[in-house]
Amino acid sequence: MTALAEARTLRDDGAAAALYGTLAEWRLCAKEELQRLAESGDTFTSDDMVSSVGLPPAGSPNALGGLFAGASRQGLIEPVGYQQSQRKARHAGVVRTWRGRSE
């Protein structure tokens, strides 16, 4: 396994651990909201998710990344760009923009 492949495996394992370390109720709501966002046809960011379902109430805030990464690997969403976050806590940091994949 190359160093890059190993790094990707470690990234994916960490993202999955963060996601499944959250409360099941939040995880279910977040997955449903991500499905809705993907089906909307609009571009969206994790900021949109947070405004709808909030941050994970327990566990790691990295659960959002785990959710989006898993949905991307499954072909539900695809990255389309970047923009500055609108959330104050993110201090205008960069977030990826996504859209649902059309089949």
Secondary structure, 3 states (H helix, E strand, C coil): CCHHHHHHHHHHHHHHHHHHCCCHHHHHHHHHHHHHHHHCCCCECHHHHHHHHCCCCCCCCCHHHHHHHHHHHCCCEEEEEEEECCCHHHCCCEEEEEEECCC
